[in-house]
């Protein structure tokens, strides 16, 4: 699985499995990245908001793996909704990562985090931020550009008014929470969908149906969850700081049957994300439910 890729609309290849680094601090992430690369991972996902870009860059350098062999994603902070701030932030990400180019940079959120999913789509602000990404992409400092947490209406804004179509839409997706409409819309336009928190930040691991089906395939609930999003043609970005868990998360060379995929697809949203439910991306799932 670690060698399998999807091809973005501009021909750039992105590994189907990557390592998420959310909530790993800047010092700790250095060893985490080195462990992941030593385990065969070649896709590392970070963000300005994670405050660990410098550590990610350092971990890649210290790993001894050639820069061109690692696919690096970072994110433009969601609160930035004007061109000048976006240009500054993009250059600062390049400096913190200490890289001549970034493989993929995406707008982290269509809304500032304090206003996440509040009904305002910040169309003009997103176009300003997108223009900064487009220009940096055209300058060769970004190999691909995309978005995160964008709904169809947010994507349409960039597609209809921008110069470059987004190549990726990174969204919250896991068993019990699959936003099919935006996934199908994105994929219909050759926009690769990436699933962050594919194990629901751990909240899915004790789900009785998930555990039962995982036992059937003699895999862990985490492995089943990762395989599930990959079978939906999404990139999986599980987070782990444990090297053995990283290796286990990558051992997903099995196939979930159509019948079991149907069962998993029909499960209702988990009741809670636990302590992480205060995060906007998680708390928003319960609006209108």
Residue pairs with C-beta under 8 A, 6 or more apart in sequence:
1 16
1 17
1 230
1 250
1 251
1 252
1 253
2 15
2 17
2 40
2 41
2 42
2 250
3 15
4 15
4 16
4 17
5 13
5 14
5 15
5 16
6 13
6 14
6 16
6 192
6 233
6 235
7 13
7 14
8 14
8 144
8 167
8 168
8 192
9 165
9 167
9 190
9 191
10 144
10 167
12 103
12 104
12 143
12 144
12 167
13 71
14 43
14 71
14 103
14 104
14 144
14 168
14 192
14 235
15 41
15 42
15 43
15 71
15 235
16 230
16 235
16 236
17 41
17 43
17 226
17 230
17 235
17 236
17 237
17 238
17 249
17 250
17 252
18 41
18 43
18 44
18 45
18 71
18 73
18 194
18 235
18 236
18 237
19 32
19 33
19 36
19 41
19 43
19 44
19 45
19 237
19 238
19 239
19 240
19 246
20 45
20 196
20 197
20 237
20 238
20 239
21 29
21 32
21 33
21 44
21 45
21 46
21 50
21 52
21 56
21 239
22 47
22 50
22 196
22 239
23 50
23 239
24 32
24 50
24 52
24 239
24 241
25 51
25 52
25 55
26 51
26 52
26 54
26 55
27 55
28 55
28 241
29 46
29 52
29 55
29 56
29 59
30 55
30 56
30 58
30 59
30 62
31 59
32 59
32 240
32 241
33 44
33 55
33 56
33 59
33 60
33 63
34 59
34 62
34 63
35 243
35 246
36 44
36 243
36 246
37 44
37 59
37 60
37 63
37 65
37 70
38 63
38 243
39 243
39 246
39 247
39 250
40 250
41 246
41 250
42 65
42 69
42 70
42 71
43 70
43 71
43 73
43 235
44 56
44 59
44 60
44 70
44 71
44 72
44 73
45 73
45 74
45 196
45 237
46 52
46 53
46 56
46 72
46 73
46 74
46 75
46 97
47 53
47 74
47 75
47 77
47 108
48 74
48 75
48 76
48 77
48 89
48 92
48 93
48 108
49 75
49 77
49 78
49 108
53 74
53 93
53 96
53 97
54 96
54 97
54 98
56 72
56 97
57 96
57 97
57 98
57 99
58 98
60 67
60 70
60 72
61 98
67 99
70 103
71 103
71 104
72 97
72 99
72 102
72 103
72 104
73 102
73 103
73 104
73 105
73 106
73 170
74 93
74 97
74 102
74 104
74 105
74 106
75 105
75 106
75 107
75 108
75 148
76 86
76 89
76 90
76 93
76 105
76 106
76 107
76 108
76 129
76 132
76 133
77 89
77 108
78 107
78 108
78 109
78 110
78 111
78 112
78 113
78 116
78 149
79 112
79 113
79 114
80 86
80 89
80 129
81 112
81 122
81 124
81 125
81 126
81 128
81 129
82 125
82 128
82 129
83 128
83 129
83 131
83 132
86 128
86 129
86 131
86 132
86 133
87 132
87 135
87 136
90 105
90 132
90 133
90 136
90 141
90 142
93 102
93 105
94 100
94 101
94 102
94 141
100 141
101 140
101 141
101 142
101 143
102 141
102 142
102 143
103 142
103 143
103 144
104 142
104 143
104 144
104 145
104 146
104 167
104 168
105 133
105 136
105 142
105 144
105 145
105 146
106 145
106 146
106 147
106 148
106 166
106 168
106 170
107 126
107 129
107 130
107 133
107 146
107 147
107 148
107 150
108 148
108 149
109 116
109 148
109 149
110 121
110 122
110 126
110 147
110 149
110 150
110 151
110 154
111 117
111 118
111 120
111 121
111 122
112 122
113 280
116 149
116 280
116 281
116 284
117 280
117 284
117 287
121 153
121 154
121 157
123 157
123 161
126 154
126 157
126 158
127 157
127 158
127 161
127 162
130 145
130 158
130 162
131 162
131 163
133 142
133 145
134 145
134 162
134 163
134 164
136 142
136 145
137 143
137 144
137 145
137 164
138 164
144 167
144 168
145 164
145 166
145 167
145 168
146 166
146 167
146 168
146 169
146 170
146 191
146 192
147 154
147 155
147 158
147 166
147 168
147 169
147 170
148 169
148 170
148 171
148 196
149 170
149 171
149 172
149 281
150 158
150 166
150 169
150 171
150 182
151 182
152 181
152 182
152 185
155 166
155 169
155 182
155 185
155 186
155 189
155 191
158 165
158 166
159 165
159 166
159 189
165 189
165 191
166 191
167 191
167 192
168 191
168 192
168 193
168 194
168 235
169 182
169 186
169 191
169 192
169 193
169 194
170 193
170 194
170 195
170 196
170 235
170 237
171 179
171 182
171 183
171 193
171 194
171 195
171 196
172 179
172 195
172 196
172 197
172 281
172 282
172 285
173 179
173 183
173 193
173 195
173 196
173 198
173 229
173 232
173 234
174 195
174 197
174 198
174 199
174 200
174 204
174 225
174 228
174 229
175 200
175 204
175 207
175 210
175 224
175 225
175 228
175 264
175 267
176 200
176 204
176 207
176 267
176 268
176 269
176 270
177 200
177 269
177 270
177 285
178 232
178 265
182 193
183 193
183 232
183 234
186 192
186 193
187 193
187 233
192 234
192 235
193 233
193 234
193 235
194 234
194 235
194 236
194 237
195 229
195 232
195 234
195 235
195 236
195 237
196 237
197 237
197 239
197 281
198 225
198 226
198 228
198 229
198 236
198 237
198 238
199 205
199 221
199 222
199 225
199 226
199 238
200 225
200 270
200 273
201 239
201 273
201 274
201 276
201 282
202 274
203 270
203 272
203 273
203 274
203 276
204 210
204 221
204 225
204 270
205 211
205 221
205 222
205 225
206 221
207 221
207 267
207 270
209 263
209 264
209 267
210 221
210 224
210 225
210 264
210 267
211 221
213 224
213 256
213 260
213 263
213 264
214 220
214 221
214 223
214 224
216 260
217 224
217 254
217 256
219 227
219 251
219 252
219 254
220 248
222 238
222 245
222 248
222 249
223 248
223 249
223 251
223 252
223 254
224 256
226 236
226 238
226 249
226 252
227 252
227 254
227 255
227 256
228 256
228 261
228 264
229 235
229 236
230 236
230 252
231 255
231 256
231 261
238 249
240 246
240 249
256 264
269 285
269 286
269 289
273 279
273 282
273 285
276 282
277 283
